[in-house]
Amino acid sequence: MAVELGKPVPDISAPATGDTTVTLSDFKGQQVVIYFYPKASTPGCTTEGGDFRDRMAAFKAANTAVVGVSRDGLRAQENFKAKQDFNFELISDKDEALCALFDVIKLKKMYGKEHMGIERSTFLIDKQGKLAFEWRGVKVPGHVEEVLEKAQELDGQSG
């Protein structure tokens, strides 16, 4: 069953960088951005992660945690995080449990070939653990600013 806007998101746990397990209930009282990206260390994913990294102070000020998710293994995620100096954890969703929950695995075309892959998507969960906003089929330029604006609105701040 996939998540729905306005409904509570199940209390999920997944292995993450920094030898941690990210569990949604760990963020109680905070908003959470979960963003899904196709593959660690690829150009678009590097740009998107960098945009989140560079705005982390503003997300923290809006009482919002950020977590990235892809199907890459933990070693690839650790390397990506270290190389890009990301100041948030990356989840390894090898079994695609989170991908299924958020319904982000889509048929994609690359160089004329079809394959199943992660559709770049972002989700904003409110302080009560409900899905407040979702962005699907994300284009990287300007995206993180839009997510930040919604996080600030949701936190009761004026942007």
Secondary structure, DSSP 8 states (H G I E B T S, - for coil): ----TTSB----EEEETTTEEEEGGGGTTSEEEEEE-S-TTSHHHHHHHHHHHHTHHHHHHTTEEEEEEESS-HHHHHHHHHHHT-SSEEEE-TT-HHHHHTT-EEEEEETTEEEEEE--EEEEE-TTSBEEEEEES--STTHHHHHHHHHHHHTT---
